[in-house]
Amino acid sequence: MQFEYSSNAPSPEQVQALEGLTVIEFGTPWCGYCQVIQPGLQRALARHDDVRHLKIEDGPGRRLGRFFRVKLWPTLVFLQDGEEVARLVRPAGGEAIETVLAQTCAT
């Protein structure tokens, strides 16, 4: 699991080339909603060590966030082989994240 938001986001083309299951977390370090989900997100991802986690700092003019049409933080985009298969916007807790991970890992 990635703990710090990266200001250096991969390009949309690089993200689409990723193999396997990837969770992209869009947010900022100062976002209260982003801070609240961290324990649940950590627990959910700890159960799925085969899932790639990218924690991307978002904001105005950030290309990857605009590509995925991110409007609210945190937004979690779940990709399978570079294709979006699920999305959670401001999830209430780790249970919602775990549910989506279980569904996407089962496919």
Secondary structure, DSSP 8 states (H G I E B T S, - for coil): ---S-BSS---HHHHHT--SEEEEEEE-TT-HHHHHHHHHHHHHHHT-TTSEEEEEE--TT-HHHHHTT--SSSEEEEEETTEEEEEEES-SSHHHHHHHHHHHHH-
